[in-house]
């Protein structure tokens, strides 16, 4: 099947496998570049502002790398750079990636039989025209009780140490203990399809 974006190029500014998969499932062809930013240096009190600021900082970091490598040859096709960020919020406290296995365990235990909010942003920058469009979404996730042995297995495997709030719905170990998601699963996984689609069109 031909990709949807024959008339423009996309760079996904994220190393997240989940985001890659969602964007590919949406029918787009893209290249991947990662932004090396110090996320801890960007602080906002409010989760919505934080995720947008982080996605913009990732875009800026990638843009400065592209300028130094002169990657943006004058081409007839516009190039869109998509960046995103996600945080989990638990009882009003913003949670980023767990800093240790102990913190990851504490995070997951707190979700057991409880609820977390996922706040995620998408920023689409049209590198050819210099237009940037960004927005955020939030979802609520309710959990059944999560047994300790499942938490142990998740920690042992270690993937969740790279995920905001240690919250990974699509993980086969976590999935059976998700009660309800108010919002969309693709948003919780890091890239809300309909919002991304809308921002791509606006940035073009």
FENTALIN-V235769 format. One record per helix or strand of 2 or more residues. SS is the DSSP state (H for helix, E for strand). FROM is the first residue (numbers start at 1). LEN is the number of residues. If there is no record, write none. Layout:
BEGIN
ss=(SS/SS)
from=(FROM/FROM)
len=(LEN/LEN)
END
This chain:
BEGIN
ss=(E/H/E/H/H/E/E/H/E/E/H/H/H/E/H/H)
from=(8/17/31/39/47/78/93/101/115/131/148/159/172/178/185/193)
len=(5/9/2/3/23/13/3/11/12/13/10/4/4/5/4/11)
END
